[in-house]
Amino acid sequence: MPAHTSPFPPSLWAAMTPDRPPAPQLAGETTADIAIVGGGITGLSTALELASRGRSVVLAEAASVGWGASGRNNGQVIPTMTGAEPDVMAQRFGETGERFARLVCDSASYVFDLIRRHGIDCEAVQNGWFQPAHSPGRVKLSAARVEAWGRRGAPVRLLDAAETAVLTGSKDWYGGMLNASGGHLNPLAYVRGLAKAAEAAGARIFEGTAVTGIEKSGEGWRLTTAGGTIVADRVMLASNGYTDWFAPSLAPKIARSLIPVLSWQMATAPQPDHVRASVLPGLQALSDTHGDLRFFRWDARGRLVSGGAMIVPFDGARRLKALIGERLAGIFPQMGVPGFDYVWNGRIGMTHDRMPRFHRLAEGLWTWEACNGRGVALASALGPVFADALDGKPEKELPVPLTEVRPYQFHAVAKLVAPAMLAWYRFKDGREPA
């Protein structure tokens, strides 16, 4: 039975990525060792790992694989967290925090190794990720990050202003941290490649299959969908920022324990050779130290893929074209004000401390949320972690800090207020860190 999925959101990636033959909708009852809810990077990476171990795996996706943030993001593969520093992770969570920091440290390498191992055609470029400092004070922050991540084996080094100008093609920054393990890819092609690899390993994927309920059934679990049921020994809820999108009553406490924020992405028209030769000529991915982030990378067709944030999304595409166009012309004068062929958006899950949350909700029921803008690398690397958890590995040995679910009070208000935090970030961007 063919899937009847939500229309795929328009984006550069949707326009340029070959279609994947749709998986069927679930009809009737099926059983598995493990059921996974959500066909994004986490769900597929976990399904691939478990199926490779010989486990029986069923994955249910409400729309199409990669429909959510996993297939709509900028495609940068970044082996750090947005704001959580590795030493702070270790101080806060002890030995588990240190293991989590090392998992993050190795996450980009895991992605590119996975791509090579399974022959995933997704425009993958592992030429490094660069975080330039937008003020002299942030260079000190970059140096501290180089030292902290370097102690954990990351291939990082501090660039001065002159080196930064050569690497970026701009004199806008003062130096920064270069991590050679990072890079970029076509995220939708990557997700579809993960799905193909998971199916080849034996996982069964159902698309157009929204899970509307999860309940205990004997020693295992029963998942309800419009067309049937899944009976499984163990369950992974991997819906993240879209947990309440298709089935608001599925896991309301989980949905309220993160703040979904609209993230805007955009891609220029293909740029002339002289621009491509001078702007990020080494094809690194770049995200700087602004709270109101500047981020860029090239795609395989010579488009600069960027984006921005807005307090009020009204008429967002038109306003962003003007805002980011002027911003790019200021940073890269050789480019001028570019035209944009694609502008799109999607939800990302955020928390106030910019740390993800990991939970064992009950015996055999696991979830996590809030990638905080670092989903490609982290979600991929979590696949083996959650496979271990679902296979019964002791909690104290997992490299993720498990916490109780703590929904935000006045969540509806927080969702409305969250975009206004951009004004605070812009205020802080103009001041040196203490």
C-alpha positions as CSV (number, residue, x, y, z in Angstrom):
1,M,0.0,0.0,0.0
2,P,1.7,3.3,-1.0
3,A,2.3,6.0,1.6
4,H,0.1,9.0,1.7
5,T,2.4,11.6,3.2
6,S,2.3,15.3,3.8
7,P,3.6,17.3,0.9
8,F,7.4,17.6,1.2
9,P,8.4,21.1,2.3
10,P,10.1,23.0,-0.5
11,S,13.8,23.7,-0.1
12,L,17.1,23.6,-2.0
13,W,17.5,20.0,-0.8
14,A,14.0,18.9,-1.9
15,A,14.6,20.4,-5.3
16,M,18.0,18.8,-5.9
17,T,17.8,15.4,-4.2
18,P,16.6,12.4,-6.2
19,D,13.3,11.0,-5.0
20,R,13.2,7.9,-2.8
21,P,10.6,5.3,-3.6
22,P,8.0,5.8,-0.8
23,A,7.7,3.1,1.9
24,P,4.2,1.7,2.5
25,Q,1.8,2.8,5.2
26,L,1.3,0.4,8.1
27,A,-1.8,-1.7,7.6
28,G,-2.8,-4.1,10.3
29,E,-0.6,-5.4,13.1
30,T,3.1,-6.0,13.0
31,T,5.6,-7.0,15.6
32,A,9.3,-6.3,16.2
33,D,12.0,-6.4,18.8
34,I,12.2,-2.6,18.7
35,A,9.8,0.1,17.4
36,I,11.2,3.6,16.4
37,V,8.9,6.6,16.1
38,G,10.4,9.2,13.7
39,G,12.2,8.9,10.4
40,G,14.8,11.6,11.0
41,I,18.5,11.2,11.6
42,T,18.2,9.8,15.1
43,G,15.6,7.3,14.3
44,L,17.3,6.1,11.1
45,S,20.8,5.9,12.7
46,T,19.4,3.9,15.5
47,A,17.4,1.6,13.2
48,L,20.5,1.0,11.0
49,E,22.7,0.1,14.0
50,L,20.1,-2.2,15.5
51,A,19.3,-3.9,12.2
52,S,23.0,-4.4,11.6
53,R,23.1,-6.2,15.0
54,G,20.4,-8.6,13.8
55,R,17.5,-7.0,15.7
56,S,14.0,-6.9,14.3
57,V,13.2,-3.2,13.8
58,V,10.1,-1.3,12.7
59,L,10.3,2.5,12.1
60,A,7.2,4.5,11.7
61,E,7.4,8.0,10.1
62,A,4.3,10.3,10.1
63,A,5.3,11.9,6.7
64,S,8.3,10.9,4.7
65,V,11.8,10.2,6.0
66,G,13.7,13.5,6.4
67,W,10.4,15.5,6.4
68,G,11.3,17.4,9.6
69,A,14.5,19.2,10.7
70,S,16.7,16.3,9.6
71,G,16.0,17.0,5.9
72,R,15.6,20.8,6.0
73,N,18.7,22.1,7.9
74,N,21.8,23.8,6.6
75,G,23.7,20.6,6.3
76,Q,26.7,21.6,8.5
77,V,28.3,18.8,10.3
78,I,29.5,20.3,13.6
79,P,31.3,18.4,16.3
80,T,30.5,20.8,19.2
81,M,27.4,21.9,21.0
82,T,25.9,25.4,20.4
83,G,26.7,26.9,23.8
84,A,27.5,24.0,26.2
85,E,31.3,23.9,26.7
86,P,33.0,20.5,27.2
87,D,34.4,21.3,30.6
88,V,31.0,22.4,31.8
89,M,29.5,19.1,30.6
90,A,32.1,17.3,32.6
91,Q,31.6,19.5,35.7
92,R,27.8,19.2,35.6
93,F,27.5,15.5,34.9
94,G,30.8,14.0,36.1
95,E,32.1,11.0,34.3
96,T,29.0,10.7,32.2
97,G,29.4,14.4,31.1
98,E,33.0,13.7,30.1
99,R,31.8,10.7,28.0
100,F,29.2,12.9,26.4
101,A,31.8,15.6,25.6
102,R,33.9,12.9,23.9
103,L,30.9,11.6,22.0
104,V,30.2,15.1,20.7
105,C,33.9,15.5,19.9
106,D,33.9,12.4,17.7
107,S,30.4,13.0,16.2
108,A,31.4,14.6,12.8
109,S,34.0,11.8,12.2
110,Y,31.2,9.3,12.9
111,V,29.0,10.9,10.2
112,F,31.6,10.8,7.5
113,D,32.7,7.3,8.4
114,L,29.1,6.2,8.2
115,I,28.7,7.8,4.7
116,R,31.8,6.1,3.4
117,R,30.9,2.8,4.9
118,H,27.4,2.7,3.3
119,G,28.3,4.6,0.1
120,I,25.8,7.3,0.7
121,D,25.7,9.9,-2.1
122,C,25.0,13.1,-0.3
123,E,27.5,15.7,-1.5
124,A,29.6,15.1,1.6
125,V,32.7,17.4,2.1
126,Q,34.9,16.9,5.1
127,N,37.1,19.9,4.8
128,G,36.6,21.2,8.3
129,W,34.2,23.4,10.2
130,F,35.4,26.9,11.2
131,Q,34.0,29.1,14.0
132,P,35.4,32.6,13.5
133,A,35.4,35.1,16.3
134,H,33.4,38.3,15.6
135,S,35.3,40.4,18.2
136,P,38.7,40.4,19.9
137,G,37.1,39.2,23.1
138,R,35.7,36.2,21.3
139,V,39.2,35.2,20.2
140,K,39.8,34.4,23.8
141,L,36.7,32.2,23.8
142,S,38.0,30.5,20.7
143,A,41.4,29.9,22.3
144,A,39.6,28.4,25.4
145,R,37.6,26.1,23.1
146,V,40.6,25.0,21.2
147,E,42.3,24.1,24.4
148,A,39.3,22.3,25.9
149,W,38.4,20.3,22.8
150,G,42.0,19.6,22.0
151,R,42.4,17.9,25.4
152,R,39.7,15.5,24.2
153,G,41.5,14.6,21.0
154,A,39.7,17.0,18.6
155,P,41.7,18.0,15.5
156,V,41.4,21.7,16.4
157,R,43.7,24.8,16.0
158,L,43.4,28.5,16.6
159,L,43.7,30.7,13.5
160,D,44.8,34.3,13.8
161,A,43.1,37.2,11.9
162,A,45.4,36.9,8.8
163,E,44.8,33.1,8.5
164,T,41.1,33.7,9.0
165,A,41.0,36.2,6.1
166,V,42.7,33.7,3.8
167,L,40.4,30.8,4.8
168,T,37.1,32.8,4.6
169,G,37.8,35.4,2.0
170,S,36.8,38.1,4.4
171,K,38.3,40.6,6.9
172,D,35.2,40.6,9.1
173,W,36.6,38.3,11.8
174,Y,39.5,38.3,14.2
175,G,40.5,34.7,14.3
176,G,38.8,31.5,15.4
177,M,38.7,27.8,15.9
178,L,39.1,25.4,13.0
179,N,38.0,21.8,13.5
180,A,39.3,19.5,10.7
181,S,36.7,16.7,11.4
182,G,33.7,18.9,10.5
183,G,32.2,19.6,7.1
184,H,28.9,19.7,5.3
185,L,26.5,17.6,3.2
186,N,23.1,17.5,1.6
187,P,21.0,16.6,4.6
188,L,18.0,15.2,2.8
189,A,20.2,13.0,0.6
190,Y,22.0,11.9,3.8
191,V,18.7,11.0,5.5
192,R,17.4,9.1,2.4
193,G,20.8,7.3,2.3
194,L,20.4,6.3,5.9
195,A,17.0,4.9,5.2
196,K,18.2,2.9,2.3
197,A,21.1,1.5,4.4
198,A,18.7,0.7,7.3
199,E,16.3,-1.2,4.9
200,A,19.2,-3.1,3.4
201,A,20.2,-4.2,6.9
202,G,16.7,-5.5,7.5
203,A,14.8,-2.6,9.1
204,R,11.2,-2.1,8.0
205,I,10.1,1.5,7.4
206,F,6.5,2.7,7.2
207,E,5.9,6.2,5.9
208,G,2.6,8.1,6.2
209,T,2.2,6.3,9.5
210,A,1.7,8.7,12.4
211,V,1.9,7.1,15.8
212,T,-0.9,8.4,17.9
213,G,-0.4,6.4,21.1
214,I,2.2,4.4,23.0
215,E,1.0,2.2,25.8
216,K,2.4,-0.6,27.9
217,S,1.2,-4.1,26.8
218,G,2.3,-7.0,28.9
219,E,6.1,-7.1,28.9
220,G,6.3,-4.8,25.9
221,W,4.6,-1.9,24.2
222,R,1.7,-1.3,21.7
223,L,1.9,1.6,19.3
224,T,-1.3,2.8,17.7
225,T,-1.5,4.3,14.2
226,A,-4.4,5.1,11.9
227,G,-3.9,2.0,9.9
228,G,-2.8,-0.5,12.5
229,T,-0.6,-1.3,15.5
230,I,3.0,-2.1,16.2
231,V,3.8,-4.5,19.1
232,A,7.4,-4.3,20.3
233,D,9.5,-5.2,23.2
234,R,11.2,-1.8,23.3
235,V,10.5,1.7,21.9
236,M,12.5,4.7,20.8
237,L,10.7,8.0,20.5
238,A,12.8,10.0,18.0
239,S,10.4,12.8,17.0
240,N,12.3,15.7,18.7
241,G,10.9,19.1,17.7
242,Y,8.0,17.7,15.8
243,T,6.7,15.5,18.7
244,D,3.4,17.4,18.8
245,W,3.1,18.1,15.1
246,F,1.1,15.1,13.8
247,A,-0.2,13.8,17.2
248,P,-0.4,16.4,19.9
249,S,-1.5,13.9,22.5
250,L,1.3,11.4,21.8
251,A,3.8,12.7,24.3
252,P,2.8,16.1,25.6
253,K,5.3,16.3,28.4
254,I,8.1,15.6,26.0
255,A,6.8,18.2,23.5
256,R,6.7,20.8,26.4
257,S,10.2,20.1,27.6
258,L,11.8,21.9,24.6
259,I,11.1,25.2,22.8
260,P,10.5,24.7,19.1
261,V,12.1,27.6,17.2
262,L,11.7,28.4,13.5
263,S,15.1,28.2,11.7
264,W,15.4,29.9,8.3
265,Q,17.7,28.6,5.6
266,M,18.4,30.0,2.1
267,A,20.5,29.5,-0.9
268,T,21.9,32.0,-3.4
269,A,21.8,31.6,-7.2
270,P,24.9,29.8,-8.4
271,Q,27.9,32.2,-8.0
272,P,30.5,33.1,-10.6
273,D,33.9,31.4,-10.5
274,H,35.8,34.4,-9.1
275,V,33.4,34.5,-6.1
276,R,33.7,30.8,-5.4
277,A,37.5,31.0,-5.7
278,S,37.7,33.7,-3.0
279,V,34.8,33.0,-0.6
280,L,35.5,29.9,1.6
281,P,37.8,28.6,-1.2
282,G,38.7,25.5,0.9
283,L,35.0,24.6,1.1
284,Q,34.8,24.6,4.9
285,A,31.5,25.0,6.7
286,L,31.4,28.2,8.8
287,S,29.3,29.3,11.8
288,D,30.6,32.2,13.8
289,T,30.4,33.4,17.4
290,H,27.4,35.7,17.0
291,G,24.3,34.9,18.9
292,D,22.5,36.2,15.8
293,L,24.5,33.6,13.9
294,R,26.3,34.1,10.6
295,F,26.6,30.8,8.9
296,F,27.6,29.7,5.4
297,R,28.7,26.8,3.2
298,W,28.9,26.0,-0.5
299,D,26.7,23.3,-2.1
300,A,27.7,21.1,-5.0
301,R,26.3,23.5,-7.6
302,G,28.0,26.7,-6.5
303,R,25.3,28.1,-4.3
304,L,26.2,29.7,-1.0
305,V,23.8,28.2,1.6
306,S,23.2,30.6,4.5
307,G,20.3,31.6,6.6
308,G,19.2,33.9,9.4
309,A,16.8,34.4,12.3
310,M,13.7,36.6,12.7
311,I,11.8,37.9,15.7
312,V,8.6,38.2,13.7
313,P,8.3,35.7,10.8
314,F,5.7,37.7,8.8
315,D,6.7,38.0,5.2
316,G,9.9,36.2,6.2
317,A,11.2,35.1,2.9
318,R,11.2,38.6,1.3
319,R,12.6,40.3,4.4
320,L,15.4,37.7,4.8
321,K,16.5,38.0,1.2
322,A,17.1,41.7,1.8
323,L,18.7,41.3,5.3
324,I,21.0,38.4,4.4
325,G,21.8,39.8,1.0
326,E,23.1,43.0,2.6
327,R,24.9,41.0,5.3
328,L,26.7,38.8,2.7
329,A,27.7,41.8,0.7
330,G,29.1,43.4,3.8
331,I,31.1,40.3,4.8
332,F,32.1,39.4,1.3
333,P,32.3,42.6,-0.8
334,Q,33.6,40.6,-3.8
335,M,30.1,38.9,-3.9
336,G,28.0,42.0,-3.9
337,V,24.3,41.6,-3.0
338,P,23.4,38.1,-4.2
339,G,20.1,36.9,-5.4
340,F,18.4,33.9,-3.6
341,D,16.8,31.0,-5.4
342,Y,15.5,29.2,-2.3
343,V,14.3,30.3,1.2
344,W,12.8,27.7,3.6
345,N,12.3,27.1,7.2
346,G,11.6,24.4,9.8
347,R,11.5,23.7,13.5
348,I,14.5,23.0,15.7
349,G,14.3,22.1,19.4
350,M,16.0,24.4,21.9
351,T,16.5,24.5,25.6
352,H,17.4,27.4,27.8
353,D,20.9,26.1,28.6
354,R,21.4,24.8,25.0
355,M,21.9,21.2,26.2
356,P,19.9,18.3,24.8
357,R,17.8,16.1,27.1
358,F,18.0,12.3,27.4
359,H,15.3,10.2,29.1
360,R,14.4,6.7,29.9
361,L,10.7,7.2,30.3
362,A,10.0,3.7,31.5
363,E,11.5,0.2,31.2
364,G,12.2,-0.2,27.5
365,L,11.0,3.3,26.4
366,W,13.6,5.9,25.5
367,T,13.7,9.4,24.0
368,W,15.7,12.5,23.6
369,E,15.1,16.1,22.5
370,A,16.6,19.5,21.7
371,C,19.5,19.3,19.3
372,N,19.9,23.1,19.8
373,G,21.1,23.5,16.2
374,R,23.7,20.7,16.2
375,G,21.5,17.8,15.0
376,V,23.3,16.4,12.0
377,A,26.5,15.2,13.8
378,L,25.0,14.6,17.3
379,A,21.8,12.8,16.1
380,S,23.9,10.5,13.9
381,A,26.3,9.6,16.7
382,L,23.5,8.9,19.1
383,G,22.4,5.9,16.9
384,P,24.8,3.4,18.5
385,V,24.1,4.9,21.9
386,F,20.4,4.4,21.8
387,A,21.0,1.0,20.2
388,D,23.0,0.1,23.3
389,A,20.3,1.4,25.6
390,L,17.6,-0.5,23.8
391,D,19.8,-3.6,23.9
392,G,20.0,-3.3,27.7
393,K,23.3,-1.7,28.3
394,P,23.5,-0.3,31.9
395,E,22.4,3.3,32.2
396,K,25.6,4.3,34.1
397,E,27.7,3.1,31.1
398,L,25.9,5.2,28.5
399,P,27.7,8.4,27.3
400,V,24.6,10.6,27.8
401,P,23.3,12.2,31.0
402,L,19.9,10.9,31.8
403,T,17.5,13.3,33.5
404,E,13.8,13.5,34.5
405,V,11.4,15.1,32.0
406,R,10.8,18.7,33.1
407,P,8.3,20.4,30.9
408,Y,8.6,24.2,30.7
409,Q,6.0,26.1,32.7
410,F,3.8,28.3,30.6
411,H,5.1,26.5,27.5
412,A,2.7,28.2,25.2
413,V,4.0,31.6,26.3
414,A,7.6,30.5,26.1
415,K,7.1,29.5,22.4
416,L,5.8,33.0,21.7
417,V,8.5,34.7,23.6
418,A,11.4,32.6,22.3
419,P,11.9,34.5,19.0
420,A,12.3,37.8,21.0
421,M,15.5,36.3,22.5
422,L,17.1,37.3,19.2
423,A,17.1,40.9,20.4
424,W,19.0,39.9,23.5
425,Y,21.5,37.9,21.5
426,R,22.0,41.0,19.2
427,F,22.6,43.1,22.3
428,K,25.2,40.7,23.6
429,D,26.9,40.4,20.2
430,G,27.9,44.1,20.5
431,R,29.6,43.6,23.8
432,E,32.7,41.7,24.8
433,P,32.2,38.7,27.0
434,A,33.0,39.2,30.7
